[in-house]
Amino acid sequence: MSEFDVPLFHFSRGEFVEADYQDPLLEDYRGNPLLEALPAIWDDKTVVNKLASKPIFQVSERDLPVHLRLHCVQRISRDFFRPLSRHLELQSSISRLIRDGYVGRNPITPNYAFRARKDAYELIMQGNTSGYPVNTPTSAGFALVGISGIGKSSSLLRILQMYPQVILHRKYQGQDMPAPYQIVWLKMDCPHDGSIRGLCLNFLLAVDSLVGTKYYKKNATKNPDELLPLMAQAAAVHCLGVLVIDEIQNLQEAKDDRAAQMLNFFVQLVNTIGLPVILVGTYKALPALNGEFRNARRNSGQGDATWHHFKKDDEWTWLLQGLWKYQWTNNKVDLDQTFIDVMYDESQGISDIAVKLFMLTQWRALDKEIDHITPELIRSVAKDRLTLIRPALEALRSGKKKQIQKFADIYDSVSIDDYLDRIEAEQRQAERLEVIRTELGYDVTEQTVTELSAWLIDVGVDQGIALKSAQEVTKAHLHELDHVDLHKEALKHALAIQKKKPKSDKSSGLRQRRNPKIVPSEPTDLRVIVSQGKKKKMTAYESLKIAGYIKDPLEFLS
């Protein structure tokens, strides 16, 4: 038995599903067991529901002791995921990529059945790929590049996990399958030093864990020149659908010409066995992604994906609306424009930072026995806890290219093609966001009416008039919400209604604020402490720290 002959059910810790062949509905996908065993091609509605993840939350949990609520807050980072248009776009690209890669690799064809298992190894070892029996697919792969913390890796893994990782094939249309195990996807990190040998060994070890082979044990002492063809052959034998290499910016640390050598090997995987490759990394990876692999991607027609930090637009608000439901403080606060602005300013549209900042703010509130989160509390937490990344955030906030260039992970070099792609993507974003809202029960009309009426009441309009004005203005401008100052229109509408009411009723239209200003007098009141400190020429921070309301950062580290 050769090292490429795999015994059935000899698994170490991999999981698999039995092949269930279904009509793929497209003629070019029929008659290929690798394609017919895949899940159906999903529409956007199905993808939204498959991707969405909501943490466990019960209002009654706000009555739990603080030490338990601290653990509840942790659920956000573990379980919260709200689909956005970029996730639907990425899923669609991966779906096409995997299937297009399998079109030219049908294991039941005579050429593939014999030569893929016996001849390919020798062909690759000799550097002769011209006789390989696979037609090069149109999807060579693509690169996913973006700022750190924007969710590239986590989103990609979530999408890949929608597919079974290993499919077991027994018989297809009464015919024995020459390749029993189909590895649909494999995701791994580029070694921190850009080592080709490390990449190959990690790949062989991953395959061993999935299908019970012993590639790593038999080849651990071999050099890179010997390991590269072994890696290619293992990918061919086990019908790997897509190979994802994350942290590709580590190639910048590679010595000599290793970066070029590794990228050229990825091209060889595409050309010899038709294996699509996805490279994922930060903007530091951009220099390494030039050259031959870049040309291969251009020819694929698939298109690279560049994930910029979010704009303060509809999708940013949509993300925060989902996040804002999960508050374990004594009192819940509604998401308003002030919170939207503060969260964007302190995270600069980086989703991972926004989620962590929201969690940290709740922890601070619970620890200090503060009833609810406030914009001031968010800014305070950002100042104390985001110190390491503050220089990068300041660079983004400035918008100055020279400052941004100092931080390679957030450097964004946009070409004309990228700009055109973004315009097209923004046009699709509106359509996809509507699908997402519909599937997850978000009513833009109801949300707008609620926000407008609350604002009118806050400025002194009677509750009944406020609700009526908000409803009528929203209905009148439903299809131009982003281009009309709804607050101004609603207030004009409310005043118009007020003028039509009899004089005897005018007193009920605009509420008079009769509550006298309350002057704080309790010695434990934060305002009193700050005021007393000012008399001694102390800052608010120093006053609150002396009073015990601000802890030393070292206490958190301990």
WOLIN-V413469 format. One record per residue. RES is the residue in one small letter. PHI is phi in whole degrees, 0 to 359 (NA if undefined). PSI is psi in whole degrees, 0 to 359 (none if undefined). Layout:
# WOLIN-V413469
RES/PHI/PSI  RES/PHI/PSI
This chain:
# WOLIN-V413469
m/NA/127  s/279/170  e/291/350  f/259/1  d/271/118  v/253/123  p/286/142  l/295/142  f/63/16  h/268/76  f/254/144  s/270/306  r/208/14  g/281/158  e/242/146  f/218/165  v/237/149  e/288/139  a/297/129  d/237/99  y/282/124  q/234/152  d/295/120  p/284/356  l/74/353  l/242/134  e/299/321  d/287/351  y/260/349  r/284/152  g/80/8  n/240/110  p/299/330  l/295/326  l/276/322  e/288/342  a/274/350  l/284/159  p/298/167  a/297/158  i/283/116  w/276/149  d/272/174  d/297/324  k/298/316  t/295/319  v/297/318  v/303/312  n/290/330  k/286/326  l/276/325  a/300/138  s/220/128  k/240/130  p/295/155  i/295/133  f/208/132  q/226/135  v/302/326  s/297/341  e/292/343  r/292/345  d/268/357  l/288/160  p/300/155  v/303/319  h/295/335  l/277/323  r/294/330  l/301/323  h/287/327  c/298/319  v/300/327  q/299/337  r/300/333  i/301/310  s/291/334  r/275/322  d/240/349  f/277/123  f/210/120  r/245/117  p/298/142  l/233/173  s/299/326  r/294/330  h/288/322  l/294/322  e/296/317  l/294/317  q/299/319  s/296/319  s/296/317  i/293/320  s/301/314  r/292/321  l/298/311  i/299/312  r/291/320  d/293/327  g/292/329  y/278/342  v/304/318  g/271/7  r/230/84  n/256/110  p/293/347  i/268/356  t/283/144  p/305/317  n/301/313  y/292/315  a/302/320  f/265/307  r/283/330  a/296/330  r/266/333  k/250/318  d/265/333  a/299/320  y/301/313  e/294/321  l/299/315  i/290/320  m/299/325  q/274/358  g/73/15  n/253/104  t/253/3  s/291/335  g/265/7  y/290/135  p/280/10  v/259/136  n/280/132  t/297/128  p/284/165  t/282/340  s/260/99  a/280/337  g/128/186  f/203/170  a/250/139  l/246/108  v/239/141  g/184/174  i/295/149  s/297/138  g/88/2  i/274/354  g/98/22  k/299/304  s/293/314  s/294/320  s/293/318  l/298/316  l/295/320  r/298/321  i/290/316  l/299/323  q/289/354  m/287/343  y/255/145  p/298/139  q/281/324  v/230/130  i/243/131  l/264/123  h/254/132  r/254/288  k/229/144  y/236/116  q/53/42  g/78/3  q/251/136  d/295/142  m/271/127  p/290/336  a/238/96  p/292/329  y/252/127  q/249/112  i/271/110  v/289/318  w/211/153  l/216/124  k/243/131  m/212/161  d/267/145  c/290/132  p/307/147  h/299/334  d/258/9  g/69/23  s/287/125  i/292/319  r/298/318  g/297/320  l/297/313  c/297/314  l/295/321  n/296/322  f/296/311  l/297/322  l/295/320  a/295/318  v/297/318  d/303/317  s/291/335  l/272/321  v/236/10  g/75/19  t/279/180  k/231/40  y/300/314  y/297/314  k/298/322  k/279/340  n/233/12  a/298/334  t/265/0  k/281/159  n/272/168  p/304/322  d/298/331  e/275/329  l/282/327  l/302/311  p/293/330  l/296/318  m/298/316  a/297/318  q/292/320  a/297/320  a/296/322  a/289/313  v/299/321  h/261/18  c/51/48  l/297/129  g/277/318  v/205/138  l/251/124  v/249/121  i/251/112  d/267/167  e/56/42  i/292/344  q/296/345  n/296/342  l/297/340  q/296/337  e/272/353  a/292/142  k/274/161  d/53/231  d/250/28  r/297/322  a/300/311  a/297/321  q/296/318  m/291/317  l/296/322  n/295/327  f/294/322  f/299/321  v/297/321  q/296/323  l/299/320  v/294/313  n/285/330  t/268/314  i/244/4  g/69/31  l/269/116  p/293/142  v/234/131  i/247/125  l/253/131  v/236/134  g/186/178  t/274/182  y/297/341  k/298/338  a/281/346  l/304/315  p/299/323  a/288/339  l/272/4  n/279/173  g/95/213  e/295/319  f/294/325  r/298/317  n/297/321  a/297/321  r/293/320  r/299/321  n/287/342  s/287/333  g/77/2  q/280/320  g/89/130  d/287/164  a/240/127  t/243/118  w/260/104  h/277/168  h/292/154  f/294/149  k/275/162  k/276/77  d/229/200  d/301/319  e/290/324  w/298/315  t/297/319  w/300/318  l/297/314  l/291/326  q/299/320  g/292/320  l/293/324  w/290/346  k/291/337  y/257/81  q/238/123  w/252/12  t/289/168  n/304/319  n/235/141  k/270/140  v/250/146  d/279/151  l/282/118  d/238/181  q/296/328  t/297/314  f/296/319  i/300/316  d/294/316  v/295/315  m/298/322  y/291/317  d/298/321  e/275/343  s/247/346  q/54/36  g/74/18  i/265/113  s/300/318  d/298/320  i/293/320  a/299/315  v/297/314  k/295/322  l/295/321  f/296/319  m/293/314  l/299/323  t/294/319  q/295/318  w/299/318  r/297/317  a/297/316  l/294/318  d/294/323  k/268/5  e/58/41  i/268/133  d/295/327  h/206/163  i/279/151  t/224/161  p/302/322  e/295/322  l/293/321  i/299/315  r/295/322  s/295/316  v/295/318  a/300/320  k/293/322  d/278/322  r/253/348  l/250/32  t/296/323  l/292/326  i/259/1  r/301/319  p/302/320  a/293/320  l/294/321  e/297/323  a/296/315  l/298/318  r/296/326  s/289/327  g/73/7  k/271/126  k/300/318  k/298/322  q/289/320  i/294/325  q/297/339  k/291/340  f/242/96  a/300/329  d/292/340  i/242/11  y/284/131  d/237/108  s/255/107  v/256/123  s/272/174  i/299/318  d/299/317  d/300/319  y/296/316  l/295/321  d/298/322  r/292/322  i/298/314  e/296/319  a/295/322  e/293/327  q/293/321  r/286/333  q/301/317  a/300/318  e/294/317  r/290/323  l/297/325  e/294/322  v/298/315  i/298/314  r/299/316  t/298/315  e/291/326  l/260/11  g/79/27  y/267/123  d/251/106  v/296/326  t/295/311  e/299/317  q/297/318  t/293/316  v/299/315  t/299/314  e/293/318  l/294/314  s/296/322  a/297/320  w/293/318  l/297/318  i/297/322  d/295/328  v/272/2  g/113/7  v/277/142  d/302/145  q/302/317  g/295/316  i/293/322  a/299/313  l/295/316  k/297/315  s/297/316  a/299/317  q/295/315  e/288/321  v/291/318  t/297/318  k/296/320  a/291/330  h/242/28  l/302/324  h/263/10  e/219/38  l/298/328  d/277/353  h/243/1  v/236/139  d/280/91  l/297/323  h/298/316  k/295/315  e/295/320  a/294/320  l/293/318  k/300/319  h/295/318  a/296/318  l/293/326  a/295/318  i/298/319  q/299/320  k/295/331  k/282/343  k/283/150  p/303/153  k/302/326  s/296/339  d/264/354  k/299/330  s/295/339  s/269/350  g/285/307  l/249/117  r/291/136  q/273/132  r/273/99  r/259/354  n/292/121  p/293/153  k/294/128  i/272/122  v/268/120  p/296/139  s/227/341  e/294/135  p/296/337  t/271/355  d/293/131  l/301/325  r/294/323  v/294/316  i/299/315  v/295/318  s/297/317  q/295/323  g/294/323  k/299/324  k/297/333  k/262/13  k/62/38  m/253/148  t/286/163  a/299/321  y/298/314  e/296/319  s/298/313  l/291/327  k/292/317  i/295/325  a/283/354  g/92/9  y/271/348  i/237/125  k/269/155  d/291/133  p/306/332  l/295/334  e/296/325  f/290/323  l/294/322  s/287/none
